[in-house]
């Protein structure tokens, strides 16, 4: 009986080697998303941001060249960059470190400091500058497989250059390349504020902007939906966690993070 169990164990090990190509498998998205390299408060937001399902929906795969537009503090960098570190390329299309705006200077420095903490995970991150109006060609034309942007459309609308940003992204992608978009979803019964001052963007409005830039709408997902979000707060979407601009009140904690649309386009 002991000999039989040993034989079964050996056969199981051989099968594991065959499946994994003879080596231990590289960490998957779920393992990376819950990795110790991420701060506890960032891992806690997985509950609301659903990074694994979101990136799978967008079609993230090893070997791709992926650009993230304005990664800010690097919440998604912590997942995508390690996933592509050994097989693929992650491009951080960030703000301009030479900007005269102190907030931008500090933000880029913090981001670079984060990368420096884990060169084993972020060693292949390629930094690029994407700032309107004169630093828009952040990669060579038609060189990227996928562009991702998380909750940035309202920022572009507020500065009146959303059309230019979509055009820049379209130019960067290879034919057939993917654009993945997440944004705070507005109330469709309320006309869209062109400046998106509340932080909310109507889903149809966002789709129209992308299509006007030449993209084809492929699919949407309700991965990041939150029906508790009433979208009518005095301080806009920033009333909700994690910002809590209107105060750390129980009603905002109960709602949780914003209702968000998740859209996929192709060039």
SULRAZI-V904560 format. One record per pair of residues at least 4 apart in sequence whose ideal C-beta (glycine too) atoms are under 6 Angstrom apart, sorted by the first residue. I is the first residue (numbers start at 1). GAP is how many residues later the second one is. Records with the same first field share a line. If there is no record, write none. Layout:
I: GAP + GAP
//
This chain:
17: 5
20: 5
27: 4 + 5
29: 4 + 23 + 26 + 54
30: 22
32: 47 + 50 + 51
33: 13 + 18 + 19 + 46
34: 9
37: 81 + 84
38: 4 + 5 + 40
42: 33
45: 4
48: 209
50: 4 + 173 + 174
51: 4 + 28
53: 170
54: 169
55: 5
57: 164
58: 122 + 206
59: 119
62: 25 + 26
63: 24 + 25
64: 24 + 81 + 82
65: 24 + 79 + 80
66: 24 + 80
67: 24 + 26 + 77 + 80
68: 80
69: 24 + 80 + 83
70: 82
71: 6 + 21
74: 4 + 37 + 40
76: 4
77: 4
80: 10
81: 9 + 41 + 44
82: 39
84: 4 + 6
85: 36 + 39
90: 35
91: 35 + 37
92: 33 + 35
93: 35 + 37 + 45
94: 14
95: 9 + 13
96: 33 + 35 + 39
97: 11
99: 5
115: 7 + 10
118: 4
119: 4
128: 10
129: 6
130: 8
131: 4
132: 29 + 32
136: 32
139: 4 + 5 + 33
141: 30
142: 32
144: 28 + 29
145: 32
146: 32
147: 22 + 26 + 32
148: 32
149: 32
150: 32
151: 32
153: 30 + 48 + 53
154: 42 + 45 + 47
156: 5 + 6 + 9
157: 5 + 38 + 39
158: 37 + 38
162: 47
166: 43 + 44 + 47
167: 46
170: 43 + 44
173: 4 + 94
175: 92
177: 90
178: 88
179: 36 + 86
180: 84
181: 82
182: 78 + 80
183: 18 + 23
184: 15 + 16 + 53 + 74 + 76
185: 18 + 74 + 75 + 76
186: 14 + 15 + 16
187: 44
188: 14
192: 10 + 13
193: 4
196: 5
198: 38
199: 37 + 38
200: 31 + 37
201: 4 + 5
203: 58
207: 10
210: 5 + 55
211: 4
215: 50
216: 50
217: 48
218: 46 + 47 + 48
219: 45
220: 43
221: 41
223: 39
224: 36 + 38
225: 34
226: 30 + 33
228: 27
229: 26 + 29 + 30
233: 6
235: 4 + 10 + 11
237: 21
238: 5 + 7
239: 6 + 7 + 13
240: 12 + 15 + 17 + 18
241: 16
244: 4
//
